[in-house]
Amino acid sequence: MIQSGLIHPIFKIVSEESEILGFKTYVIGGYVRDLYLNRKSKDVDFVTVGSGIKLAQAVKERLKNSSLSIFKNFGTAQIKTNDWEFEFVGARKESYDRKSRKPKVEDGTFKDDIHRRDFTINTLAISLQKNDFGSLIDTFNGLMDLENKIIRTPLNPTITFQDDPLRMMRAIRFATQLDFEIEPLTKKSLSTEVKSLSIISQERITEELNKIILSTKPSIGFKYLFDSKLLHEFFPEMVKLQGVEVKEGKGHKDNFYHTLQVLDQTCQRTDDLWVRWAAILHDIAKPPTKRFVKGEGWTFHGHEDKGSRMVKPIFSKLKLPLGAPMKKVRALVQLHLRPIALSKEDITDSAIRRLIFDAGEHLDDLMILCKSDITTKNKLKEQRFQKNLKNVERNIALVEERDRIRNWQPPIKGDEIMKLFNIKPGKEIGMIKTALKDAILDGVIPNNYNDAFNFVIEQGKKLGLQIQ
């Protein structure tokens, strides 16, 4: 298995150049781990007892069609060739001061480097020395943990997490991606060391969180985050979804676990990170909008509107992008009840046009979210809901084919209206444009230039405007 993973010429070149430089070099970490898991990887980490930069420079001279990047401040270098990435670093010791986000780094031995690794499955190394090329070095029984599907720290987990608290997020990320269990002592330390996460920048926390969200079944990770209380540290809005309140014998569903089910079901339908974020946030405003109405039970009126307003502050706090991704998530949260509402009544073409217009380019993603939002345990009920949503989709397709509303632009623009009536920008332009949009969406006039032109003239006359 090892030899099959060392076919790329890089490994022989690194071995030869290391010998010339007098360095001992090893392949370590994720590439070795993935080799044993039969996962394809083209990211290779080399650790050398010497200068990683010098070794990378020597290797670059022999590797055709490659580019070299040097990071002197970190003592590392990277070579890219085709779709492979090779990282070179000198063996080192690394630790965090309790009050600092920056690690203290110093040169070390291969043993030092192995000891500073995060998990046993990432301590596996392959020797590139001429005398034992391709032999596995398994200092902490990482191979056994791979076989048993266990996430475990090589040293006492308290020490490992104190050295770099981000490793707590990484433990959960690996458990989620690989569908592994976090062993009891390591799991316990997630809770006892939770407060140390505060020295890690939000950007790095969110990077790990997104990797969890992009996994096949993110609920695994979110349950670990919740149980350890790590989630409470950086995403309290989601934590507030958890719990069931009962009054007069009536309770509501646990919206935290409902959200996790919606997220997992969304992941079965799309790899889009932002649609997955919409699944996470679709009910985020249920706690602040929760009300008990006598004789009716629990209500969450307006949670979609309030939820859409919460998206930007949450994105800002979590250091997520505030441009198109945030706007997409905000739109999906705002609209997530609309298709379901339409499926419960006789659907008018006008209502379908409004939905197509409001969702715009996000319509397909909205339907994915709505299908995923059905979490009833009653199979007949679920089948009925999904069938109703299929009817909505059929109607959308028919109306869209006829009326071309998606990503709609008015047949007549504001500047043409001003020129037609020889007027300057003002409220009249907005009134005419709104009336034109409503007329087309409500089916009063067809979506074409001639009918729109005649409609605009009539609207102008009502406002006392004359054609020039």
N, C-alpha and C positions, 0 to 999 in steps of 0.2 A: 504493500500500500504506500509506504513512504517513497520508495523509488519511483513509483508512477507519478508522484507529486513533484518530483525533481527533474522532470523532463526538460523544462524550459532552460535554454542555455545560460540564463542569468545565474543559476546555482553553481555551475562549474566555473564561470567567470569570477564570481564572488569568492569561491574557494581558492582559486589560483592567485587572485590579487591579494587576498588575506595572507596567504603564505609568503608572498613577496614582501609585504609590509610587516610581517612578523606578528599579525593579529590572529586571535582565535575568534571565529565568527559562527553565529548560529541563526537558523530560521526559528522564529519564536511566535507564540500567541495565536491569533485568529486563523492564520493560514494553516497551521499545524492542526488546530482544533477542527477546522472545517474539513480537512483532509480525512480525518477519522470519522466524521459525520457524513461523508460523501456529499458535502455541500460545495458547489463550485465557488471558487474565490480567485480573484486576480489582484488582490492586495496582499503584499508580502512584507513582513517586518523582519529586518536583519538587526541583530544586536552583536556588536563586536567589542572585544576587550582592547580598545584603542580608539582612534578617532573615526567616528562614523562618517564625517565629512570627507576625510582623506580617502577612505575606502570607496565612497560614492564617486569621488572624482576619478579615481583609478578605473572603476567599473564603467563609468560613462565613456571613457576613451575607447573602450572595446565594444560598446553596445551601439549598434547602428540605429538610426532613426529614433533617437531618444532625446529627452530634454532633462536638464538637471536644475533643481532649485535647492539653494542652500539657506538654512535658517541658523545663522551664527549664534544668535541669542540663546537658542535652544540646543545648539550642538548637534543638529540633525540635518539630514539632506534627503531629497526625494528625487527619484528618477521615474519618468513616465515614458513608456514606449508602447505604441498601439493602445490597447485598452488595459494594460497592466500598470500598476503603481507599486514602486519599491521604496520602502522607507529604511533609512540607515541611521542608527544611533549608537553611540558608545555606551557600554555598560555603565550603569550609574546607580547611585542611591538617591532617593527622592522622599521628601516629607513636607508636610504642611505645618506651619505655625498655627496654633489654635485660632488666632485672630486675623489671619491673612488668607487671601484668596490665591496667593502666588506660592508655588512650591519652592522649597530649598533643594537645589540639585547639586550633586558633586559626583566626581568620577568614582566608579566602584568596580568590583569584580563581577564575573558572571554570576556567582552565587548571590551577591548583593542584588543584582538585577532581577534574578528569579524571585528573591524574597520580597521585592517591592511590587510584584505583580498582584492583580486584583483577585483572581480566582484560580483554583487549581487547574481548571480546564484551559486556562490561558497561560499556564506555566510550562506547558509542553514545548519542547525545543528539539530541533534536529541539528546535529553537528555537521558542519561543512569542512571539518579538518580532513586533510588528505588521508590520514591513517584510519579514521572511523567515519568517513563521509556517509551521511544518510542514517546514522544511528540515532535512535530516540533517547532523549534525556527526560526522564519523568521523576523529578525530585519529590513531588507532593501527591503522587498517586492520582494525577489528573486523568489518566486513561481509565481508571476504575470509576471515577466520578462521571466521565463521559458515558460509560457503559450503563451506569446506574441512573443517569439523567439527574445529576445532583449539582447544584451551585453551592460551592463551599470556598471560603477564603483560605489561602495557604497558611497564614499565621492566625493568631487569635483575631476574630473578626472585629473586635473593639479597636485593636491597634490598626488593622487594615483600613477601617472606616475613618478613624481619627486622622490617619496619614492623608487620606483624600476622601472626604465625605461624598463626593460625586459617585463613588463606588457603590453607594447604597442604591442610587438610581440605576446604575449599570447592572447590579445584581438582579434587580427586578426586570430590567430590559432583557437580559439574557434568558431569564426564566420564562419570559413571555415569548421571545422569538424562538427559543428552542423547545418550549413546552417541558421545561425541567422544573424540579422542585428545589426550593431553597432549604438547605438542611437546617434543623432546629436552632442550633447555636447562632448561625449566621442570621437566621430570620429574627431571633430574639434581639440581636444587636441592632437590627434596623430600627427597632422601637427605642432602645436605650440611647442610641446615638442620633436620634432624629433632629435634635436642636443644632447639631454641628453642621447641618446642611446650609445654615444661614451664611456661612463664609464662602459659599459657592455662588458664582454669578447666575442670575436668572437665565441668561442666554444658554449656559451649559446645561442647566436643569431642563430647560425647554427642549434642547436638542435631544436629550435622552427621552423625554416625554413623547416627542414626535416619533421617535423610533419605536416606542411601545405602541403608539396609535397606528403605525404603519405595519404592525405585525398581523399575523393571520387572525389571532383572537386576543385583542387588546384587553378584554375584561380580566384576563389572568393578571396582567400587570396592575390594573386599577384596583383590584381586590387586595393585592399586596400593598399598594400605596395607601389604601384606606386603612387596612388592618394595622399597618406600622405607624400610621399617623403622619407619614411623609406628605401625603396629599393635603393634610390640614395646614402644612407649612406654606405652601405656595398656591393652592387652589381651593380656598375655603368655600367658595361659591358652590362648587360641586359637592363638597362634603355635606352641605346643608340640604341636599336632595334626599339624604338618607333618613329613614325612619317612617313609621306609620302612626298617625294619630287617630284615635277612635272617640267619637262622640255620639251619644244616643244609639249606640250599637252599630254605627256606621264608620267605616275606616276607608282610607284611600290607599292606593298601591304605593309601595316603596319606590319613589321616583329615581333613586340612585341605581338600584338594581334593574329597574326598567330601562334607564338610560344605557347601562352596560349591555343589555340585551339588544337594544336598538343599534348600538355601536357595532356589536359583533355581526348583526344581520346586515348592516350597511357594508361592512368589510367583505361580506360574501358577494356583494354586488358591484363594488367599485374599489379601486386602489387610490382614488383621489383623496389626498390628505385633508383637503378643506371640506369635502362632503362629510368625511369622518368627524371633523371638528364640529360641523353643523349637527351631527347626531349627538355629540357630547353636550352641545349647548341648546338643543331644541326645547328642552323643558327647564332650562336653568332658572327661569323666573317663577317657577311654581311655588317655591317657598314664600317669597314676598307677596304673591297674589292669592295665597291660599285663604279661603273663607269657608265657614260652616254656615249654611243656610238651613234654618229649621224646616223640616218637611222635604227638603231637597237633598241635603247632604253636603259633601265637600265640593267646592267649585274653585276654579283657577282662571277666572275670567280675565282676559287680556294678557295672559302670560306670554303669548307670542309677540305682542307689541313691546311689552317691558323687556322680554328676553332679547329682542333685536337691539334695544337700546343698551343692553348690558354687554353686547359683543365687543364693542370698541374698547371700553375700559378694561375688560378681561384680556383682550389681545395686547393692549398697551402694557399692562402689568406683567404679562407673561413674555413680553418682548417678541410677540408674533408680528408678522408684517401687517401694516395698517393700510395697504393699498388694495389692489384687486382681491386678494384672498379674504381679507376682512370683510369687504363689501359683499362678496359672494356668500360667506357664512351668515352675515347679517340678513341678507335677502332670504336665504333658505329658512332661517329661524322665524322670520316675519311671516313667511307664507306656508309653513309646514302644515297648518290645519286646513288650508283652502281645498286641496283636492279631496281630502277625506270628507269635508263638509259637502262638497258637490256630489260625492258618491251616495249621499243619503237622501237626495231629493231629485225631483225631475230636473234634469240639466237643461238650461236654456243656452242657446248659442251665445247670447250676450255674456252670460257668466263664464263660459269657456273662453270667449275672446278676452275678457278681463284677466283671467288667469294667465293666458298665453302672453298678454301684453305685460303684466306685472312681473312674471317670472323671466321673460326674455330669454337670454342665453342660458339661464340656469334651470330651464323647465325640465330637462331630462334628469338632472341631479335632484330636483325637487321630487320627482316621482319616485326616484330611488329611496330618498329619505322617507317618503310617505309609506311605501311598501314595507320598509324596515321598521316603521313605527307601530306596526301591528304585532303585539306581543301577548295576545290572549292565549290561554292554555286550552281553550275550547276549539278543537280542530274545525268543527263545522262553522263556528263563528269566524275563525280566521279565513277559511275558504270563501265565505260570503264577502268579507271585507276585501280580500284580494280580487275577487271577481268584480266587485263594484269599482275598484280602482282601474281594473282592465277596461271597464266600460268608459270611465273618464278618459283614459288614454285613447280609446277608439274615437271618442267624440273630439278630442283635441286634434287627432290626425285629420279627421274630416273637415273640421272648421279651419285648420291651418292650411290645408290644401286649397280650400276655396277662398279664404280671406287673407292669407299671407300676413298674419298679425305678428308672428314671432320676430323679435328685434325690429319692431315696427318704427318706421320714420314717417311723419306726416307727408302726404302727397304734395302739400303746399307749405313752404317754410315761412318763417316770420318775416324775412326780408322781402319776400315776394308779396306778402300781404301789405307791408308798408308801401311798397312801390305801387301796388294796385290802387290803394286809396290815398297815396301821397301824404302819409302821416309819419310822424316820428315815433320812436319806441315809447310805449306807454301801456296802460292797463288794457286798452282796447285790443291790442295784439294778443295779450295773454288770454283774454276772454274768448276771442275768436278761435285761437288754437285749442283751448280746452273744449269749446263747443264742438269743434271739428273732430277732435279725438273721441269724445263721448258719442258723437253721432255714428262714427265708424264702428266703435266697439259695441254699441247698442244695436247695430244693424239698421240704423235709420237710413244710411246711405252706404253704397258699396265702397270698398277700399281702392278707389282709382282716381286719377287726376281730374277728369271732367266733372264727375259728381262732386268731388271735393271743391273744385273751383266754383261751381254754381252755389254750393252750400255757403262758402265763404262770402260770396256776394250778398246772399240773403242775410247772413249774420251782420255784415257791414251795414246794410240798410236799416236793420233793427237798431243799430247803434248810432244812426244818423250820419253814416259815412257815405261818401259818393265816390264812384269810380272815376279815376282821372284819365 
